[in-house]
Amino acid sequence: MSATPHPAPVPPSGASTGSRAPAPEPQPLVVRTTRIDPLPADLTALVDLLPDTRPLTWVRRGDGLVGWGEALRLDSFGPGRFADAEAAWRATLDRAVVRDEVRLPGTGPVAFGTFAFDDGAGDHFDGARPEGSLIVPRVVVGRRGDVSWMTTVSPADQLDAPGSEALARTVRETVTSPGRVRFADGAVAARDWPAVVAEGVERIQAGELDKVVLAREVLATTERPVDPRWVLARLAAGYASCWTFSVAGMVGATPELLVRSEKGLVTSRVLAGTIRREPGMSDDDALLHAAQLARSSKDLEEHEYAVRSVARALEPFCSSMNVPDAPFVLHLPNVMHLASDVTAVLDPATHASSLTLAAALHPSAAVCGTPTTAARDLIREIEGIDRSRYAGPVGWVGADGDGEWGIALRSAELGEDPRHVRLFAGCGIVAASDPQAELAESEAKLVPMSWALGGLS
Ligand SMILES: C=C(O[C@@H]1C=C(C(=O)O)C=C[C@H]1O)C(=O)O
């Protein structure tokens, strides 16, 4: 399955970055943001606005951003994918003409982005598929509490001025359900996956590394083409405390925030250590399970590696940092996680954007392992699937560099054939991991996406 870019509708909009294709000079973008009538405090109010089947989305608890159309797309390749994307974004902004009447995070020029897990140096690199994409939509609608806004972007200001009337005039294609869904094994069958995990455990016990995160894929085939808006509405309503995202065919609802950078304050929500939540489990039982998770030395060890990797990566960019002494338990409908919110003050002298921070943080021990290089090598050697953009950064960046980047977990990649979807789930493996228990954990992590497709009731 590939992440082939869709052609942008307005020339010359398809700028490519990276060494293999020098970026053509982009046309100046004309960007206007205006307040609109407040959107209702409804979990799906934003995603319900999306007019077509190529939605851009970053939504949590009814707040966030949705976008459509493609004013500009910046694809990047290989190990330089973050730096090249950032340089192209800055060059675009240098030439942009901006009128922002709202001035909140997410107003003015915004690019949605999705980046591959691997830097392309391994065997999976196919040389054609971009490992990074930043997309500047033609229209963005945002909501932050009582304030809602609309931004229009055009190389030549051919669009209507933004505003509630312009939004009301947007023609929306009907959202259709994917119909019946069939699930099948991916490159590694479910019954063979415990052996992969067992190999990981063995290598850890042999002292090669401390932790590795191993993932598997499941292939879904649907009766009708998947309309990502169908999936997004279900995820936004069913997993309200997660960040529901959609960028260039990568969709999901992640509970893990790689980094938010807003007005000098940096936040990262680190997750590692998981326990399944059985369907129908009572609140009392859930609390018992939570207490068990909070005491599990295996999960605490896994968590500690992840928190340390985040703190270490943020340190060079921050003047102060708060790392909680102990994690809290994050309750989700399908699983509970050990979670830590790391907060820090950005050192202004570094001029680091949210994308720079995401690049520095990726891959954290929560999705790769410890030490990073040994874990990444082992993933390449034994995992047997192409992660593509699963477990990579997904989110948005604004004109001042502030933005939010999640880790693309509880996610799926929509195929070029819109009836084919790849679902992903992975588990942190340490010396004490039990392969069959990890298989059950991976099944629980697949629930949000299979449910959103309609494959589970
Ligand atoms: C790798 C995934 O999740 C990660 C692994 C976790 C774990 O092993 O406990 C928990 C949260 C995430 O950091 C995934 O959902 O695919």
PDBQT file of the ligand as one rigid body, heavy atoms in Angstrom, charges set to zero:
ROOT
HETATM    1  C1  LIG A 501       2.430   1.060  19.883  1.00  0.00    +0.000 C 
HETATM    2  C2  LIG A 501       1.223   1.352  20.351  1.00  0.00    +0.000 C 
HETATM    3  O1  LIG A 501       1.002   1.898  21.577  1.00  0.00    +0.000 OA
HETATM    4  C3  LIG A 501       2.092   2.276  22.399  1.00  0.00    +0.000 C 
HETATM    5  C4  LIG A 501       2.484   1.173  23.277  1.00  0.00    +0.000 C 
HETATM    6  C5  LIG A 501       1.960   1.045  24.548  1.00  0.00    +0.000 C 
HETATM    7  C6  LIG A 501       2.274  -0.162  25.394  1.00  0.00    +0.000 C 
HETATM    8  O2  LIG A 501       2.957  -1.074  24.913  1.00  0.00    +0.000 OA
HETATM    9  O3  LIG A 501       1.863  -0.240  26.558  1.00  0.00    +0.000 OA
HETATM   10  C7  LIG A 501       1.105   2.014  25.068  1.00  0.00    +0.000 C 
HETATM   11  C8  LIG A 501       0.846   3.152  24.384  1.00  0.00    +0.000 C 
HETATM   12  C9  LIG A 501       1.606   3.496  23.169  1.00  0.00    +0.000 C 
HETATM   13  O4  LIG A 501       2.731   4.256  23.501  1.00  0.00    +0.000 OA
HETATM   14  C10 LIG A 501       0.001   1.158  19.528  1.00  0.00    +0.000 C 
HETATM   15  O5  LIG A 501      -1.088   1.519  19.978  1.00  0.00    +0.000 OA
HETATM   16  O6  LIG A 501       0.112   0.660  18.399  1.00  0.00    +0.000 OA
ENDROOT
TORSDOF 0
